Amino acid sequence: EVVRRLELRRVCRACGANAGEAARESGRCGRCGGELAHRADDDAEVVRERLRIYEAATKPLVDYYRDRPGYRQVSGAGAPDAVADDVARVANEASA
């Protein structure tokens, strides 16, 4: 999912904003009208290498903290607003 999303991501060359789907179709930034570009670090092979590094260097930390009190997990596979809502919900539950 992350490879697919990052391959689709476009950013504005002028203001740096991430482009929504409508802006990607037009090729212009919805904020400033600037030209959209695909970032070199969003290339599928670059993303896969970053995921390999995550598996080797970061995942062991996640595994360690998974058994600790306060650890929470939220899926990032949904729509951005839904994921943000889930993060806020889990954070509120943790602080209650």
N, C-alpha and C positions, 0 to 999 in steps of 0.2 A: 504494500500500500504506500509506504513512504517513497519508494522508487517511482511509482506511478505519479504521486502528487508532485514530487520535485521535478520530474521530467515535464510536467504540465505548467509548473510555476513560471510566471513572467514578472519581471520587475521593471519599473519605470527608470529609464536612463537619466531622466532629469531630476526627479524627486525621490527615487528609491522606493516608492510605494509598491506593495504587492498588488498585482492586478487581479480583479475578479474575473469570472468567466466571460461576462459581456465585454469587458475591456480586452481580454485576450482575443476575442473574435474580431474586434475592430483593429487591434494592434496599437491602440492608443490608451494612455493612462486616463482613468476616470477622474482623477484628482486634478492633474495639470495639463493633460493633453499630450504629454511627452511620449516618445517612442518606447515601446516595450522591448525587453531583451531577455534572453534565456541566460541565466548565470552559468558560467563554466563549472562551478562546483555543484550544480544540479544535474550534471550529466549522469546517466545511469551507472556507468562504471565507477565514477567517483563516489556516488552514493553507496554502491555496494562495498567499496573499500572502507568507507566510513563505518558501515554496518559491521564489517569484519573486525575493525578496531574496537568498536563498541563491545562485541562479543568477547574479545580477548581482555580488554582493559576495564570496561565499565560494568558489564553484566555481573562479574563476581561481587561487586559492591552492592548491586541491587539484590542479589541473592542473600548477601549477608544481612542487609537491613530488612528484608522481607519478614524475617522472624522477630523483629523488634516491635515493641509497642509504638503505635503512631504511624506505622507504615500504611500507606494507602495506595491503591492502584486505580487508574482511570484509563479506559481505552481511548486512544486518539484517532480511532478509525471513523468516527462520525463527522458530521458537518461541524465546522469550526464553532459556531454558536452553541451547538449541543454539547460539544466537548468542554467548552468554557463553563456551561451550566453544570456539567457533571463535576468539574474540578471545584467549583464554588460550593456545590452541595456536599461533596466529600470533606472539604475544608471546614464547612459549618458543622457537620456531624462530628468531626474530630475535636472541635473546640467546645462542643456542647457538653 
